[in-house]
Amino acid sequence: MGLMDKIFGGGNTVKPLETSDETFENDVIKSELPVMLDLWSPTCMPCQVLGGMLRELAPEYADKVKIIKLNVSQNMQTAMRFKIRGVPTVLFFKNGRLVDQMVGLAPMEVLRQRLDKLAA
């Protein structure tokens, strides 16, 4: 990746996916791959930091784990379903079941450990 790609974010086509209340079931519950679901809000600064970290991790885990984002400001039904009280919250799904969760911003190494565990 060249310097311009790093600056402007080009060259990397694998990014976290977006889901909504309407597509959540197909995107997450029915996913053949395990899913890391990032529940975020556009007004949350730690959410923005986590989003950047997930963009960096997405290509690394593309064939092992789906990394999906859900804007809770626009998709309250799903947020209420999982009793989300604060963002960022990350939910981990395997075979359509919630298997783990994490609230708050975590270091990159912790995210990698959780993704590796989910992919195993």
N, C-alpha and C positions, 0 to 999 in steps of 0.2 A: 504494500500500500504506500503510495507516494505521500509527500507532505501535504499537497493540496487535498487529497482524499481525507487525510486525518483532520485537517482544518475544517473542511466542509462536509465531512461525513459521507463522502462518496465511496464507491468501490465495495461496499459491504451491503449486499442485498437482503441478508437474513436479519430481520428485525422482530421484536416482540409483536404478536398479533393483537388486535383489538376485539373485544367482545361486548355484548350488550345484554340487557334483560331478555331480549327476544332471541338472541343466538346462543346464550349461555349453555343451554342443554346440549346442543350439537357441538359447540366448540370445546366444552370442558367435560361434562358428564359422559358424553358418548365418544370422547377422544380415545383412539387406540394407543396413543402415547400418554405417559404421565404428564400432568399439567402443573406448572407453577403459575398461579394467578395473582397478579399484582393489583390490589385495590387501592386506587389513588384518587387524588383531587387536584385540579389545576392550581388551587390556591395554596397547596401544601409544599413548602420548600424541600423538606426531606423526601417527599414523593418525587420531585424533579431529580434529585440526586440519585435515588434508587432507579429511576427510569433510565438514566445514563448508564448505570452499572448493568442493568438488564440488556440494554442495547449492545453493550460490550460482550456479555455472556451469550447472547442468542446464537451467534454463529457457532460457538464452541459446542453447544448442546442441541443443535438443530435436528439431529437424527435420533436423539435420546429423550428429550423433554420438550414439550410445547411451552413457551413462555408467552403468557397472555396477559393483557392489561384490561382493567375494567374501571372506567371513570365513575366513581360512586355518586358524584354530583348529578349525573345524567341517568344513572341506573340504580335507583334506590331500592327497587324490589329485590335484587340479588344481594345488596348490602344488608338489607333487613333479614333476608332468609338466613344469612350466616352470622347475624347479630354483630355486625361490624360497628365498633364504637369509636375507632380512631384510624387514621391513615398515616403512613402507609401500613397496610396489613397484607401479608402474603399468605395465601392458602395453597396447600400442596395436595393434589388429587392423583390417585392411582386407581385404575379400573373403575372410574366414576365415583370413588369414595374419597371423602376428605380424610387424609392420613396425618397431616401435620399443619401447623400454622405458626406464623411469626408476626409480631407486632413491632413496628418501629423500624428504623434504619439500622441495617447490620453491615459489618465490614464485608468486603468482597470475598474474603476467604470463607466466611460463614455461609454466604450464598452458594459458593462452589461446593462446600460440604453438604449442604441441604440438597442441592441439585444432584450431586453424585449419589447420595443416599436414595433419592427419589428414582433415579435412573437404574439403580441396581435391581 
